[in-house]
Amino acid sequence: MKKKTIITLVLCVVFSTTVPTGCGLNSSVVRPENSREPATVEDEIAATAIGYLAAEYETYDKTKFEAFKVKPYRKGYLALVRYGGEGYFTELIHVVKDAKRGYVVSRRAELSFPISMGFAVNRIVDSDYTVLSSVLNNTSWIMSADKRFKVDYNKMVVEFTNGEIVEEHVQGEKGYIIILDSKAGVKDVRFYDLKGEVIDTLQRLKEYYSGTTVIDGVEDAAFAKVSQSGDKTAAPVATTTESKPASTVEHVFGDRQYYSSLKELSDNAEVIVIGTVRAQLQTHNLSRDAQDPSKENTEFVILGTDYEVSVDRYLKGAGNRKIIMTQEGGELDGKTQLVDSRTPIHIGTTYAFFLIKVADKYRFGGEPYKFKLSGGKVTVDSSEEIAQAHFGEMTEQEFLDELKAISP
């Protein structure tokens, strides 16, 4: 990350006398207001948080991690970090000072990423504190009018269910962190422009999340502890795939329905979701015993690998915020199966999935069934030339508009 130290003093108005806040303008890493720490503290906190995540997701491009906000919190700091490479994800990292080792990561929280909207609201209830945070985009969307518009947020005002109100200046910021020293729900969120006019609201998030399990547009998150010994079990790890001897790799080909339009895909999918792959789970035999489908077929093996997907939005149907999706192929007991046309699924990548439900998991037999979302663009994710021919690159808005026009 290119480090940048900018010291900016801005008046923060907080309608709660005990809320610690920090403000800054036009900087990715911001010095907390009234801090007596040296000017390099925020850079050190950001570097600590980024270094931890870069090591955790060790195959990712380390230059694509960026700290969007740093703020003092509970004898330490919170750092809002985004990965902006192939796919997006954000985490809130709690950094504290260790007497022997200096700044270390103590906890982390996975956050929902605002793909189409200008902001999200992730709420963490931590002991007697309430923490809200999210990345901010420079565009947002009004679903009722099917209109995307540019936003230039100047300030945000949050009303909590306990009656407290917090105002935070966000002009030029790429993210926000709001800390309340009490437990409370979120009643309303309003974003204002430089003219003092409301340009985005929590109500628009509620409309966006309509049909999902997110309550009132607010996503609940939680801190996960990080072992001081460097244990990485607190979160999924992206690992490289080791090459295997040719004798252990089996290529599987089979008959499959191929679709040539989004309408065909939509008509044959029970749910369509936009979500980020968070972890690779177990690999198992999808082939069933003919006499007892609850058991695996011991003579014929078709491997399938489960993935945990954090759903940002349902474009068709409804369901949980986290689902398990199975793709054919994988490695089990030293045997690797590669299924034709199924491209690898990457941890941390955001996709649009066209799925059907099988028991308590999701799959799709047709091809293509997944599209990558990156940098505002949507591209089909399939090794089949026919898929590339029928599904050209489009903008995210074009993709959403077409699905909206054809989905029931």
Beta strands, then each sheet from edge to edge (+ up, - down):
strand 1: 14-15
strand 2: 65-73
strand 3: 76-83
strand 4: 89-98
strand 5: 102-111
strand 6: 122-126
strand 7: 129-135
strand 8: 139-142
strand 9: 147-150
strand 10: 155-160
strand 11: 165-169
strand 12: 175-180
strand 13: 186-192
strand 14: 198-201
strand 15: 219-220
strand 16: 224-225
strand 17: 249-252
strand 18: 271-285
strand 19: 303-316
strand 20: 322-328
strand 21: 330-332
strand 22: 335-339
strand 23: 350-358
strand 24: 361-363
strand 25: 370-374
strand 26: 377-380
strand 27: 394-395
sheet 1: 1+ 11- 10+ 13- 14+
sheet 2: 2+ 3- 4+ 5- 16+
sheet 3: 12+ 7- 6+ 15+
sheet 4: 8+ 9-
sheet 5: 17+ 22+ 21-
sheet 6: 20+ 19- 18+ 23- 24+
sheet 7: 20+ 19- 18+ 23- 25+ 26- 27+
end
